[in-house]
Amino acid sequence: MMMIIRSITISAILLISVSLFFPNECLAQEKNGKATWIWYPGDYEIWLSNKMQARRTERGAFLPPLWRYYSPYALVTFKKDFELEQPDEISIFTEGDFKMQLDGEMVHGRPKKLQIPAGKHSIVVKLYNQEAVPTLFLNGEYLVTDNTWEVTFEDKEWIDETGKASDQSGTTWEAVGSWDFDSPDQLPSQFKLETTPQFAKAVKEVETGELVDFGKETFGYIRFHGLKGTGNISLYYGESEQEAMDSAFCETLDELDFDGSQDAEFTLENSMAFRYVQIQPSEGIQYDSVSMLYEYLPVTYHGAFKSSDALLNEIWDVSAYTMHLNTREFFLDGIKRDRWIWSGDAYQSYLMNYYLFFDNESVKRTLLALRGKEPVASHLNTIMDYSLYWFIGIYDYYLFSGDADFIKNFYPRMVSLMDFCLGRRNEEGMMQGLPGDWVFIDWADGLSKEGEVSFEQLLLARSLEAMAISAEIAGDLEGKGKYQNLADGLREKLFEVFWSDEKNALMHQRVDGEVRDNITRYANMFAIFFDYFTEEQKKAVKEHVLLNDNIQKITTPYMRFYELEALCAMGEQEFVLDEIRDYWGGMLDLGATSFWEKYDPKESGDEHLEMYGRPYGKSLCHAWGASPIYLFGKYYLGVKPTSPGYETYLIEPNLAGLEWMEGEVPTPHGNISLKISTKQIAVNAAGGNGILQFKSKSKPKCKTGEVVSLGNNTYQINISPGTQHTVDYRSN
């Protein structure tokens, strides 16, 4: 993790009670909440992601991301208008140099404390930092830096003939950004992930060195104990034993030189992903043993799943571990190879997160880091579909969290990115790859991405729908109408061009005005859970595409995730469980301790480790491999929000042949706890208003709620918060 040494300019400011109704003009009726470090929104996330993504190496060589880097603003201005009923003394802490104005008058020097009398005041802090992000922490009895402050990056103030500063700006002020840096010595620029010791499970001699096995996939810093001597040590890392033992082709390595002055306990500077490490010391170097510091983001496992099937339980556990390994400063794609933020990978991580950690801060950090700054010059990660996933991810975040403020604050950045996307449509109003665009879709042999691909139009339509909803939240009613009209028109054209009554499917692409005779699963499965098909079309697509072995199969967990979701949305939970047992269980049979970037059962031996033309190019710990977390939570425990922030929600449990299952699904109100067997369903929800809907061969009984029959052996019960609802029924 980074360690930044820099001078910190320290000063002081005051504290004020926060009014929920008047965020920028607050009466000091009572002591305020805790102070926190604040910054220009998105800048810290961009800066931190730059640092993280620049740590990728390939066999010791620096390997930066493929896309544009953005920089934080070096000079920003913070302000707050407030009123004090009594005097306050504030302490000022900054990362960077600052100028302060109180009621338009400059505060001279760099005071560590500042006295502010009772009354109405305006405080402005202009902060400069070229090396890191300009951040501010003010703490008093009544005035603190918190989310009620505003910030701008523009400087449009002036000084009049009397020498008085205008204390005004001709630009737009924005709500500040913050995380959880809540003490003056918790400097944002020196953020580090947590570490804890881990020890080797096995060590064996190899050639002139040793092979150290930590027992499972892990991430962190190798540590030598009892190190002494002069010479060098070569370390070859591997997610597999084969990789660690192949010094010529392993993906990551370290070469260390020692002159005899090193500490006996020596920890490497860079963290790596591995299970195995081959260590080869030169003559003159000795050490007693090797351990590691496991590096992780401390998040709470709020979600849980357990069932009568031990294999599924193991799959959930390994999925959760895979997800945690890839939840770091941001949601990563994989911990060994890229360690970058890819929008498509991150989109799936958001969904898994909602059923495991429910860590909203990680979602927001990742969304902001991906978006970058103005102007928009390319797609996110240079990938067309990845820009579109970003829009859908923002709406999903709102649906699960209920955080409308995030959309209100960042709606302008949504508009500018959508303007860029709409500007790259052709004369037919569809998107297709232009110079500089990467049309990804999936890693699949022979997958054509030429011309207008139906899958991309589908994502664009969904993104426009997300924009329409976001526009309404942001108060842009004209934008709402514009985006909704564009979405409706594109959906109509999508089916007009690509739907085939003969094939019972959406065709894959149109090139030079001609629809090609090519069917893939991608657009068809997304159209199911986007609810774009009629019921008849859904059934036809399930039979002719999803359950048709003649259609090219999907081999990445990335798209397998969506395929299985589409099948679950069609009521094929039993089929999907068998697929999960076979697919994810297949990786476990091969010794996986975390789930992979790609798995093809037809491969054998070391073929499972190959990718990108390299013998160990495949990631054996990839975030998109953790998708059973989402599937189990949404389609088996059956919990999903039906209005933002789980104010209302639906529970449709499906045992899918299991004898029993139980679990926890996190919400903003607390957990929804479930226990389901073939004879009884027990639900306890911390908040919100839910509906439990299920099938039963006989009329169910429930003492805490009215059982309503919907016909076709389907029943529902209203779930009120804080009440244990137990239903006796007979499972179909």
Secondary structure, DSSP 8 states (H G I E B T S, - for coil): ---------EE--------SS-TTS-B-SS-------BBSTTHHHHHHHHHHHTT-EETTEE---SS------SEEEEEEEEEESS-EEEEEEEESEEEEEETTEEE-S--SEEEE-SEEEEEEEEEE-SSS--EEEEEESS-B-STT-EEES-----B-TTS-B----SS--EE-B--S--STTS-GGG---EEEEEE-SEEEEETTEEEEEEEEEEEEEEEEES-EEEEEEEEEEESSHHHHH-TTT-S-EEEEEEES-S-SSEE-SS-EEEEEEEEEE-TTEE-SEEEEEEEE-------EEEES-HHHHHHHHHHHHHHHHTBSSSB-SBTTTT----HHHHHHHHHHHHTTT--HHHHHHHHHHHH--SS--S-GGGBHHHHHHHHHHHHHHHHHH--HHHHHHHHHHHHHHHHHHHTTB-TTS-BB--TT-B--S---TT----SEEHHHHHHHHHHHHHHHHHHHHHT-HHHHHHHHHHHHHHHHHHHHHHEETTTTEE-SEEETTEE-S---SHHHHHHHHTT-S-HHHHHHHIIIIIT-TTS----SHHHHHHHHHHHHHTT-HHHHHHHHHHHHHHHHHTT-SS--S---TT--GGGGG-BTTBTT-S-SSBGGGGTHHHHIIIIIS-EEESSGGGSEEEE----TT-SEEEEEEEETTEEEEEEEESSEEEEEESSSEEEEEEE-SS--EETTS--EEEETTEEEEEE-TT-EEEEE----
